[in-house]
């Protein structure tokens, strides 16, 4: 009898210490998660519509109708900021808040602060987008917003970190699950990059000058620009993958040890790779060479993560036939592997001389943004929303149509850009 009780006690303890075992749903603060998902979808529609309009302007330049706010130079940063900070960050906040509660077995550290982060962030994206249309632009790619918005972003981002790390600090189980390591790295590194890159001297409410100049400014900007992609659009979304893929497939991570090793290798090597954007420029040659070395090293943790994800779902292939959410997540891993092979390859100067300033780079960026970020977000939302609202997916058939249209559209986009880019680079 005592042996039976001991066995049950051990089993209960194992369950209670399993980060992927959920506590009762009513202990979680999920309304803010639903609202962030809604905002993410709205920003996806707005920003992608702007992208379609921009592509049309390349073919028919007169469709700006002579209106300055419809010009390419003003709509393009609206498109990129809308995708990164509107669609992307809202999705990361939603999934971060959702998963950190469940992997810690506690309610969000401060629900009111989480709600403040939710609405304050949307206000920043909205007013920041309008300021870009009005011509306020710091001229730094992915950091075009002027200094009042930079300060607001830093404050809200730190508060996001307070909610996230506060939840982890009050967790009821000892292990910190791997997805939380990626979300944590996202919060810490993006805060550091954003603050340093946007150090500026204000002149007016809508104009400032960077604290850095010349080659220094270029190095700092692409230290930020590359790692905004690295830790926000890659690291943060890897956190999403490491929670939702095993949760949805019903399989544990194939190799947890590999995920931890890949995390530290990713974190160390990615942050050095930014200067590969500056080949054949005035920055020191050793900086360019170091960026190439780190870019090549980065292939190892990137592909280790992809393999880890695919092996996790390798015993659940039968679910792919009927589950559109899992289809999106698995396909996103394929695009992740493609983009993370192409990036190190393009860092070689002999390849970069062909790809730089061509549509090949555009194709590379969108193979990651549309193939990796968007698809894993679609799959994750299809997993989360039915569970959050307590209702089945409205139409599995419509979700499957969405999957095939997303795949076809993404392939048409990136293959055409590859072909055009290589042709341009060889001229």
DRENSEDREN-770474 format. One record per residue (C-alpha): chain; residue number from 1; x, y, z. Coordinates in nm, 2 decimals, decimal comma. Last residue first. Layout:
<A NUM <X Y Z>>
...
//
This chain:
<A 427 <2,47 4,21 -6,51>>
<A 426 <2,53 3,92 -6,28>>
<A 425 <2,37 4,08 -5,98>>
<A 424 <2,05 4,17 -6,17>>
<A 423 <2,00 3,82 -6,30>>
<A 422 <2,06 3,67 -5,96>>
<A 421 <1,81 3,91 -5,81>>
<A 420 <1,54 3,85 -6,07>>
<A 419 <1,56 3,48 -6,03>>
<A 418 <1,57 3,49 -5,65>>
<A 417 <1,28 3,74 -5,64>>
<A 416 <1,07 3,52 -5,87>>
<A 415 <1,14 3,22 -5,65>>
<A 414 <1,06 3,42 -5,33>>
<A 413 <0,72 3,55 -5,43>>
<A 412 <0,59 3,25 -5,62>>
<A 411 <0,69 3,03 -5,33>>
<A 410 <0,52 3,25 -5,07>>
<A 409 <0,20 3,27 -5,27>>
<A 408 <0,18 2,90 -5,32>>
<A 407 <0,25 2,82 -4,95>>
<A 406 <0,01 3,08 -4,82>>
<A 405 <-0,26 2,97 -5,07>>
<A 404 <-0,21 2,61 -4,96>>
<A 403 <-0,23 2,69 -4,59>>
<A 402 <-0,53 2,92 -4,63>>
<A 401 <-0,72 2,66 -4,82>>
<A 400 <-0,65 2,42 -4,53>>
<A 399 <-0,78 2,68 -4,28>>
<A 398 <-1,09 2,72 -4,49>>
<A 397 <-1,15 2,34 -4,48>>
<A 396 <-1,09 2,34 -4,11>>
<A 395 <-1,37 2,59 -4,07>>
<A 394 <-1,48 2,77 -3,75>>
<A 393 <-1,21 2,60 -3,54>>
<A 392 <-1,38 2,44 -3,24>>
<A 391 <-1,50 2,66 -2,94>>
<A 390 <-1,37 2,72 -2,59>>
<A 389 <-1,25 3,08 -2,66>>
<A 388 <-0,89 3,03 -2,56>>
<A 387 <-0,86 2,67 -2,68>>
<A 386 <-1,01 2,74 -3,02>>
<A 385 <-0,77 3,05 -3,04>>
<A 384 <-0,45 2,88 -2,95>>
<A 383 <-0,39 2,61 -3,21>>
<A 382 <-0,50 2,81 -3,51>>
<A 381 <-0,30 3,10 -3,37>>
<A 380 <0,01 2,89 -3,35>>
<A 379 <-0,03 2,77 -3,71>>
<A 378 <-0,07 3,12 -3,84>>
<A 377 <0,22 3,24 -3,63>>
<A 376 <0,44 2,96 -3,76>>
<A 375 <0,34 3,05 -4,11>>
<A 374 <0,40 3,42 -4,07>>
<A 373 <0,74 3,40 -3,91>>
<A 372 <0,90 3,12 -4,12>>
<A 371 <0,77 3,13 -4,48>>
<A 370 <0,65 3,49 -4,50>>
<A 369 <0,92 3,66 -4,30>>
<A 368 <1,20 3,42 -4,36>>
<A 367 <1,14 3,36 -4,73>>
<A 366 <1,06 3,73 -4,73>>
<A 365 <1,40 3,84 -4,63>>
<A 364 <1,57 3,61 -4,88>>
<A 363 <1,35 3,72 -5,16>>
<A 362 <1,43 4,09 -5,09>>
<A 361 <1,80 4,00 -5,08>>
<A 360 <1,77 3,84 -5,42>>
<A 359 <1,60 4,15 -5,54>>
<A 358 <1,93 4,32 -5,57>>
<A 357 <2,14 4,57 -5,37>>
<A 356 <2,38 4,29 -5,26>>
<A 355 <2,32 3,95 -5,41>>
<A 354 <2,61 3,93 -5,66>>
<A 353 <2,89 4,09 -5,45>>
<A 352 <2,74 3,90 -5,15>>
<A 351 <2,83 3,57 -5,31>>
<A 350 <3,20 3,64 -5,33>>
<A 349 <3,19 3,83 -5,01>>
<A 348 <3,05 3,53 -4,82>>
<A 347 <2,75 3,65 -4,61>>
<A 346 <2,51 3,53 -4,87>>
<A 345 <2,59 3,16 -4,78>>
<A 344 <2,54 3,24 -4,41>>
<A 343 <2,19 3,38 -4,49>>
<A 342 <2,08 3,11 -4,74>>
<A 341 <2,12 2,82 -4,49>>
<A 340 <1,92 3,00 -4,23>>
<A 339 <1,65 3,10 -4,48>>
<A 338 <1,61 2,74 -4,60>>
<A 337 <1,61 2,59 -4,26>>
<A 336 <1,35 2,84 -4,14>>
<A 335 <1,14 2,77 -4,45>>
<A 334 <1,14 2,40 -4,36>>
<A 333 <1,05 2,48 -4,00>>
<A 332 <0,76 2,70 -4,12>>
<A 331 <0,62 2,40 -4,30>>
<A 330 <0,61 2,21 -3,97>>
<A 329 <0,42 2,49 -3,80>>
<A 328 <0,18 2,55 -4,09>>
<A 327 <0,09 2,18 -4,13>>
<A 326 <0,05 2,15 -3,75>>
<A 325 <-0,22 2,42 -3,76>>
<A 324 <-0,39 2,27 -4,06>>
<A 323 <-0,45 1,93 -3,89>>
<A 322 <-0,60 1,66 -4,10>>
<A 321 <-0,32 1,50 -4,30>>
<A 320 <-0,05 1,65 -4,08>>
<A 319 <-0,17 1,44 -3,78>>
<A 318 <-0,04 1,12 -3,95>>
<A 317 <0,31 1,26 -3,94>>
<A 316 <0,31 1,23 -3,56>>
<A 315 <0,63 1,03 -3,51>>
<A 314 <0,85 1,27 -3,69>>
<A 313 <0,70 1,57 -3,50>>
<A 312 <0,99 1,60 -3,26>>
<A 311 <1,24 1,50 -3,53>>
<A 310 <1,13 1,80 -3,74>>
<A 309 <1,18 2,04 -3,45>>
<A 308 <1,52 1,90 -3,35>>
<A 307 <1,63 1,91 -3,71>>
<A 306 <1,53 2,28 -3,74>>
<A 305 <1,70 2,36 -3,41>>
<A 304 <2,02 2,18 -3,51>>
<A 303 <2,00 2,36 -3,84>>
<A 302 <2,01 2,70 -3,67>>
<A 301 <2,26 2,60 -3,41>>
<A 300 <2,51 2,49 -3,68>>
<A 299 <2,44 2,75 -3,94>>
<A 298 <2,54 3,02 -3,70>>
<A 297 <2,90 2,92 -3,73>>
<A 296 <2,89 3,04 -4,09>>
<A 295 <2,75 3,38 -3,99>>
<A 294 <3,01 3,40 -3,71>>
<A 293 <3,29 3,35 -3,96>>
<A 292 <3,14 3,60 -4,21>>
<A 291 <3,09 3,86 -3,94>>
<A 290 <3,45 3,82 -3,82>>
<A 289 <3,56 3,89 -4,18>>
<A 288 <3,36 4,21 -4,21>>
<A 287 <3,50 4,33 -3,87>>
<A 286 <3,85 4,24 -3,98>>
<A 285 <3,81 4,44 -4,30>>
<A 284 <3,74 4,76 -4,11>>
<A 283 <3,42 4,95 -4,21>>
<A 282 <3,43 5,17 -4,52>>
<A 281 <3,21 4,94 -4,74>>
<A 280 <3,27 4,64 -4,96>>
<A 279 <3,07 4,42 -4,72>>
<A 278 <2,83 4,60 -4,49>>
<A 277 <2,54 4,36 -4,44>>
<A 276 <2,80 4,11 -4,32>>
<A 275 <2,85 4,36 -4,03>>
<A 274 <2,55 4,21 -3,84>>
<A 273 <2,70 3,86 -3,76>>
<A 272 <2,83 3,92 -3,41>>
<A 271 <2,50 3,90 -3,22>>
<A 270 <2,41 3,57 -3,39>>
<A 269 <2,71 3,38 -3,25>>
<A 268 <2,65 3,39 -2,88>>
<A 267 <2,28 3,36 -2,86>>
<A 266 <2,26 3,09 -3,13>>
<A 265 <2,53 2,88 -2,96>>
<A 264 <2,36 2,93 -2,62>>
<A 263 <2,02 2,82 -2,76>>
<A 262 <2,16 2,54 -2,97>>
<A 261 <2,31 2,38 -2,66>>
<A 260 <1,98 2,41 -2,48>>
<A 259 <1,78 2,27 -2,77>>
<A 258 <2,03 1,98 -2,81>>
<A 257 <1,98 1,89 -2,45>>
<A 256 <1,61 1,88 -2,49>>
<A 255 <1,64 1,63 -2,77>>
<A 254 <1,32 1,52 -2,95>>
<A 253 <1,11 1,78 -2,77>>
<A 252 <0,82 1,59 -2,63>>
<A 251 <0,53 1,47 -2,85>>
<A 250 <0,16 1,56 -2,84>>
<A 249 <0,19 1,73 -3,18>>
<A 248 <0,03 2,05 -3,05>>
<A 247 <0,22 2,08 -2,73>>
<A 246 <0,55 1,97 -2,89>>
<A 245 <0,52 2,23 -3,16>>
<A 244 <0,36 2,50 -2,94>>
<A 243 <0,63 2,55 -2,68>>
<A 242 <0,96 2,51 -2,88>>
<A 241 <0,81 2,68 -3,18>>
<A 240 <0,71 3,00 -3,00>>
<A 239 <1,05 3,03 -2,84>>
<A 238 <1,19 2,98 -3,18>>
<A 237 <0,97 3,28 -3,28>>
<A 236 <1,14 3,50 -3,03>>
<A 235 <1,48 3,39 -3,14>>
<A 234 <1,42 3,44 -3,52>>
<A 233 <1,21 3,75 -3,59>>
<A 232 <1,30 3,92 -3,26>>
<A 231 <1,64 3,79 -3,17>>
<A 230 <1,80 3,76 -3,52>>
<A 229 <1,59 4,00 -3,72>>
<A 228 <1,64 4,27 -3,47>>
<A 227 <1,99 4,13 -3,46>>
<A 226 <2,06 4,22 -3,81>>
<A 225 <1,93 4,57 -3,78>>
<A 224 <2,08 4,64 -3,44>>
<A 223 <2,44 4,54 -3,52>>
<A 222 <2,35 4,68 -3,86>>
<A 221 <2,29 5,03 -3,71>>
<A 220 <2,59 5,01 -3,48>>
<A 219 <2,82 4,93 -3,77>>
<A 218 <2,68 5,20 -3,99>>
<A 217 <2,69 5,46 -3,72>>
<A 216 <3,06 5,38 -3,66>>
<A 215 <3,13 5,40 -4,03>>
<A 214 <3,00 5,76 -4,04>>
<A 213 <2,85 5,90 -3,73>>
<A 212 <2,72 5,80 -3,39>>
<A 211 <2,50 6,00 -3,15>>
<A 210 <2,23 5,99 -3,42>>
<A 209 <2,06 6,32 -3,51>>
<A 208 <1,70 6,41 -3,41>>
<A 207 <1,39 6,53 -3,57>>
<A 206 <1,01 6,52 -3,50>>
<A 205 <0,99 6,69 -3,16>>
<A 204 <1,28 6,92 -3,26>>
<A 203 <1,66 6,89 -3,24>>
<A 202 <1,69 6,57 -3,04>>
<A 201 <2,04 6,43 -3,00>>
<A 200 <2,03 6,05 -3,05>>
<A 199 <2,09 5,71 -2,89>>
<A 198 <1,86 5,49 -3,10>>
<A 197 <2,12 5,22 -3,17>>
<A 196 <2,21 5,18 -2,80>>
<A 195 <1,85 5,17 -2,66>>
<A 194 <1,71 4,94 -2,93>>
<A 193 <2,00 4,69 -2,92>>
<A 192 <2,00 4,66 -2,54>>
<A 191 <1,62 4,62 -2,52>>
<A 190 <1,62 4,37 -2,81>>
<A 189 <1,89 4,16 -2,63>>
<A 188 <1,70 4,14 -2,30>>
<A 187 <1,35 4,08 -2,43>>
<A 186 <1,45 3,83 -2,70>>
<A 185 <1,68 3,64 -2,47>>
<A 184 <1,39 3,60 -2,23>>
<A 183 <1,16 3,47 -2,50>>
<A 182 <1,43 3,22 -2,61>>
<A 181 <1,49 3,11 -2,25>>
<A 180 <1,12 3,08 -2,19>>
<A 179 <1,08 2,84 -2,48>>
<A 178 <1,35 2,62 -2,32>>
<A 177 <1,14 2,56 -2,00>>
<A 176 <1,27 2,70 -1,68>>
<A 175 <1,28 2,41 -1,44>>
<A 174 <1,18 2,45 -1,07>>
<A 173 <0,81 2,45 -1,08>>
<A 172 <0,57 2,69 -0,90>>
<A 171 <0,68 3,00 -1,09>>
<A 170 <0,70 3,33 -0,91>>
<A 169 <1,03 3,44 -1,07>>
<A 168 <0,91 3,32 -1,41>>
<A 167 <0,60 3,54 -1,39>>
<A 166 <0,81 3,84 -1,28>>
<A 165 <1,04 3,77 -1,58>>
<A 164 <0,75 3,81 -1,82>>
<A 163 <0,57 4,09 -1,65>>
<A 162 <0,88 4,29 -1,59>>
<A 161 <1,01 4,22 -1,94>>
<A 160 <0,69 4,37 -2,09>>
<A 159 <0,75 4,67 -1,86>>
<A 158 <1,10 4,70 -2,02>>
<A 157 <0,95 4,69 -2,36>>
<A 156 <0,69 4,96 -2,27>>
<A 155 <0,96 5,19 -2,15>>
<A 154 <1,20 5,13 -2,45>>
<A 153 <0,92 5,17 -2,70>>
<A 152 <0,81 5,50 -2,55>>
<A 151 <1,16 5,64 -2,56>>
<A 150 <1,20 5,53 -2,92>>
<A 149 <0,86 5,68 -3,00>>
<A 148 <0,97 6,03 -2,88>>
<A 147 <1,31 5,98 -3,06>>
<A 146 <1,19 5,93 -3,41>>
<A 145 <1,07 5,60 -3,57>>
<A 144 <1,29 5,47 -3,85>>
<A 143 <1,45 5,19 -3,65>>
<A 142 <1,39 4,91 -3,90>>
<A 141 <1,63 5,08 -4,13>>
<A 140 <1,78 5,40 -3,98>>
<A 139 <1,67 5,71 -4,17>>
<A 138 <1,54 5,88 -3,85>>
<A 137 <1,21 5,94 -4,02>>
<A 136 <0,92 6,18 -3,95>>
<A 135 <0,77 6,23 -4,30>>
<A 134 <0,39 6,24 -4,22>>
<A 133 <0,35 5,88 -4,33>>
<A 132 <0,62 5,78 -4,08>>
<A 131 <0,44 5,98 -3,81>>
<A 130 <0,12 5,79 -3,88>>
<A 129 <0,30 5,46 -3,84>>
<A 128 <0,44 5,58 -3,51>>
<A 127 <0,10 5,68 -3,39>>
<A 126 <-0,04 5,34 -3,46>>
<A 125 <0,26 5,13 -3,35>>
<A 124 <0,30 5,33 -3,03>>
<A 123 <-0,08 5,30 -2,96>>
<A 122 <-0,06 4,93 -3,01>>
<A 121 <0,23 4,90 -2,77>>
<A 120 <0,04 5,11 -2,50>>
<A 119 <-0,26 4,88 -2,54>>
<A 118 <-0,09 4,55 -2,48>>
<A 117 <0,18 4,68 -2,24>>
<A 116 <-0,10 4,83 -2,02>>
<A 115 <-0,29 4,50 -2,03>>
<A 114 <0,02 4,32 -1,91>>
<A 113 <0,07 4,58 -1,64>>
<A 112 <-0,28 4,51 -1,52>>
<A 111 <-0,22 4,13 -1,53>>
<A 110 <0,08 4,16 -1,31>>
<A 109 <0,29 3,84 -1,26>>
<A 108 <0,08 3,65 -1,51>>
<A 107 <-0,10 3,35 -1,34>>
<A 106 <0,11 3,05 -1,23>>
<A 105 <0,20 2,70 -1,35>>
<A 104 <0,54 2,82 -1,48>>
<A 103 <0,52 2,65 -1,82>>
<A 102 <0,15 2,74 -1,85>>
<A 101 <0,19 3,11 -1,75>>
<A 100 <0,50 3,15 -1,97>>
<A 99 <0,32 3,00 -2,27>>
<A 98 <0,03 3,23 -2,30>>
<A 97 <0,21 3,55 -2,21>>
<A 96 <0,49 3,47 -2,46>>
<A 95 <0,24 3,37 -2,72>>
<A 94 <0,05 3,69 -2,70>>
<A 93 <0,36 3,91 -2,66>>
<A 92 <0,52 3,73 -2,95>>
<A 91 <0,21 3,78 -3,17>>
<A 90 <0,19 4,15 -3,08>>
<A 89 <0,57 4,18 -3,15>>
<A 88 <0,54 4,03 -3,50>>
<A 87 <0,22 4,19 -3,64>>
<A 86 <0,26 4,54 -3,51>>
<A 85 <0,64 4,57 -3,44>>
<A 84 <0,78 4,37 -3,72>>
<A 83 <0,50 4,37 -3,98>>
<A 82 <0,38 4,73 -3,92>>
<A 81 <0,74 4,86 -3,90>>
<A 80 <0,83 4,70 -4,23>>
<A 79 <0,51 4,83 -4,41>>
<A 78 <0,52 5,17 -4,26>>
<A 77 <0,89 5,19 -4,34>>
<A 76 <0,79 5,13 -4,71>>
<A 75 <0,50 5,36 -4,72>>
<A 74 <0,69 5,68 -4,67>>
<A 73 <0,97 5,63 -4,93>>
<A 72 <0,73 5,46 -5,17>>
<A 71 <0,50 5,76 -5,19>>
<A 70 <0,14 5,74 -5,06>>
<A 69 <0,19 6,00 -4,79>>
<A 68 <0,34 6,24 -5,05>>
<A 67 <0,03 6,23 -5,26>>
<A 66 <0,11 6,27 -5,63>>
<A 65 <-0,15 6,01 -5,73>>
<A 64 <0,07 5,74 -5,56>>
<A 63 <-0,06 5,52 -5,84>>
<A 62 <0,18 5,70 -6,08>>
<A 61 <0,47 5,45 -6,02>>
<A 60 <0,28 5,16 -6,19>>
<A 59 <0,51 4,86 -6,17>>
<A 58 <0,71 4,96 -5,86>>
<A 57 <0,40 5,12 -5,72>>
<A 56 <0,23 4,78 -5,74>>
<A 55 <0,49 4,63 -5,51>>
<A 54 <0,43 4,92 -5,26>>
<A 53 <0,05 4,85 -5,27>>
<A 52 <0,11 4,48 -5,19>>
<A 51 <0,33 4,58 -4,90>>
<A 50 <0,08 4,83 -4,77>>
<A 49 <-0,18 4,55 -4,77>>
<A 48 <0,07 4,33 -4,59>>
<A 47 <0,10 4,60 -4,32>>
<A 46 <-0,27 4,65 -4,27>>
<A 45 <-0,37 4,28 -4,28>>
<A 44 <-0,09 4,18 -4,05>>
<A 43 <-0,16 4,47 -3,82>>
<A 42 <-0,52 4,35 -3,77>>
<A 41 <-0,41 3,99 -3,71>>
<A 40 <-0,16 4,10 -3,44>>
<A 39 <-0,42 4,32 -3,28>>
<A 38 <-0,67 4,03 -3,25>>
<A 37 <-0,39 3,80 -3,11>>
<A 36 <-0,30 4,07 -2,86>>
<A 35 <-0,67 4,09 -2,74>>
<A 34 <-0,69 3,71 -2,70>>
<A 33 <-0,37 3,71 -2,49>>
<A 32 <-0,50 3,99 -2,28>>
<A 31 <-0,81 3,78 -2,21>>
<A 30 <-0,59 3,48 -2,11>>
<A 29 <-0,50 3,56 -1,75>>
<A 28 <-0,45 3,20 -1,62>>
<A 27 <-0,60 3,03 -1,32>>
<A 26 <-0,91 2,93 -1,50>>
<A 25 <-0,72 2,70 -1,74>>
<A 24 <-0,66 2,43 -1,48>>
<A 23 <-0,28 2,36 -1,47>>
<A 22 <-0,12 2,26 -1,79>>
<A 21 <0,15 1,99 -1,83>>
<A 20 <0,42 2,12 -2,07>>
<A 19 <0,64 2,25 -1,79>>
<A 18 <0,64 1,91 -1,62>>
<A 17 <0,72 1,96 -1,25>>
<A 16 <0,36 1,91 -1,13>>
<A 15 <0,34 1,59 -1,35>>
<A 14 <0,66 1,45 -1,21>>
<A 13 <0,54 1,53 -0,85>>
<A 12 <0,21 1,35 -0,92>>
<A 11 <0,39 1,05 -1,05>>
<A 10 <0,62 1,04 -0,75>>
<A 9 <0,32 1,07 -0,52>>
<A 8 <0,14 0,79 -0,70>>
<A 7 <0,44 0,57 -0,68>>
<A 6 <0,48 0,65 -0,31>>
<A 5 <0,11 0,57 -0,25>>
<A 4 <0,15 0,24 -0,43>>
<A 3 <0,46 0,15 -0,22>>
<A 2 <0,28 0,24 0,10>>
<A 1 <0,00 0,00 0,00>>
//
